[in-house]
Amino acid sequence: MKMVNTSVSAIEKPPKNVKKAEDNELIMSQFTKAVFWNCDLTKFDYKRDKDYIIKRILEAGFENDEFLMWKLYSYDDIKNVAVNMETLDEDMVAYMAFVLSISQSEFRCYKKKPWYRK
């Protein structure tokens, strides 16, 4: 009978900072359904559709959705999408500027306000 080494050092564990696909799918399923009322989240790819998902959460998401967004996406991904959004509520711009430690003037929507807010 052959002995198999099952000690902790012999078993390779994935690094803790690497997310598994199953975890990301679980996170996607926990977003508030009202935010994605016109979409089927089961058909979304969290990598391919990250811009759309982040935009929807910043525009209409709840606190829990924002928490899940930070778990699912990197700081740089969220920053790139937020800074380049054409429209974003003024309060959300102020909040994201604080969280991202950047000036509000770096946001595209802060520089060019929509016609209905002039």
C-alpha positions in Angstrom: 0.0 0.0 0.0 1.4 3.3 -1.1 1.5 6.1 1.6 0.3 9.5 0.5 1.7 12.6 2.1 -1.2 14.7 3.3 0.7 17.1 5.5 0.0 20.8 5.3 3.3 21.5 3.6 2.6 18.9 0.9 -0.8 20.3 0.0 -0.7 23.4 -2.2 -3.1 26.1 -1.1 -4.1 29.0 -3.3 -2.9 32.4 -2.2 -5.5 34.1 0.0 -5.6 37.3 -2.1 -6.7 35.3 -5.2 -10.4 35.1 -5.6 -12.1 32.0 -6.9 -14.7 32.2 -9.7 -17.3 30.6 -7.4 -16.8 33.4 -4.9 -17.3 36.0 -7.5 -20.4 34.3 -8.8 -21.7 34.2 -5.2 -21.0 38.0 -4.8 -22.8 38.7 -8.1 -25.9 36.9 -6.8 -26.0 39.0 -3.7 -26.5 42.4 -5.5 -29.8 44.1 -4.9 -32.2 43.0 -7.6 -33.8 46.5 -7.8 -30.4 47.9 -9.0 -30.3 45.5 -12.0 -34.1 45.3 -12.5 -33.9 45.1 -16.3 -31.0 42.6 -16.4 -30.4 38.9 -15.7 -27.4 38.9 -13.5 -26.8 35.2 -14.2 -25.8 36.1 -17.7 -23.3 38.7 -16.6 -19.6 38.1 -16.6 -18.1 40.0 -13.8 -14.9 40.7 -15.7 -16.4 41.5 -19.1 -19.2 43.6 -17.7 -17.3 45.4 -14.9 -17.8 48.9 -16.3 -21.6 48.4 -16.5 -21.9 46.8 -13.1 -19.8 49.5 -11.3 -21.7 52.3 -13.0 -25.1 50.8 -12.0 -24.0 50.4 -8.4 -22.6 54.0 -8.2 -25.8 55.4 -9.8 -28.5 53.4 -8.0 -26.8 51.0 -5.6 -27.4 50.6 -1.9 -24.7 50.4 0.8 -24.6 46.6 0.7 -24.1 46.8 -3.1 -21.1 49.2 -2.7 -19.6 46.8 -0.1 -19.9 43.9 -2.5 -18.5 46.0 -5.4 -15.4 46.7 -3.3 -15.0 42.9 -2.7 -15.4 42.1 -6.4 -13.4 44.8 -8.1 -10.0 46.4 -7.5 -9.5 50.0 -6.4 -8.1 50.9 -9.8 -11.1 49.4 -11.6 -13.6 51.3 -9.5 -11.6 54.5 -9.8 -11.3 54.3 -13.6 -15.0 53.8 -14.0 -16.1 56.4 -11.5 -13.7 59.1 -12.8 -14.9 58.6 -16.4 -18.6 58.5 -15.8 -20.6 61.2 -17.7 -23.2 61.6 -15.0 -23.0 60.9 -11.3 -24.9 62.4 -8.4 -23.0 65.3 -6.7 -23.2 63.6 -3.4 -21.7 60.4 -4.9 -18.9 62.4 -6.5 -18.1 63.9 -3.1 -18.2 60.5 -1.5 -16.1 58.8 -4.1 -13.6 61.6 -4.1 -13.2 61.1 -0.4 -13.0 57.4 -0.6 -10.5 57.4 -3.5 -8.5 60.3 -2.0 -8.7 62.4 -5.1 -10.1 65.8 -6.0 -13.7 66.2 -7.2 -12.3 68.1 -10.2 -10.8 64.8 -11.5 -14.3 63.5 -12.2 -15.5 63.9 -15.8 -19.0 64.6 -14.6 -17.8 67.3 -12.3 -16.0 69.1 -15.1 -18.9 68.9 -17.6 -22.2 69.1 -15.9 -25.3 67.8 -17.8 -27.6 70.4 -19.4 -30.3 69.9 -16.7 -27.9 70.9 -13.9 -26.5 74.1 -15.3 
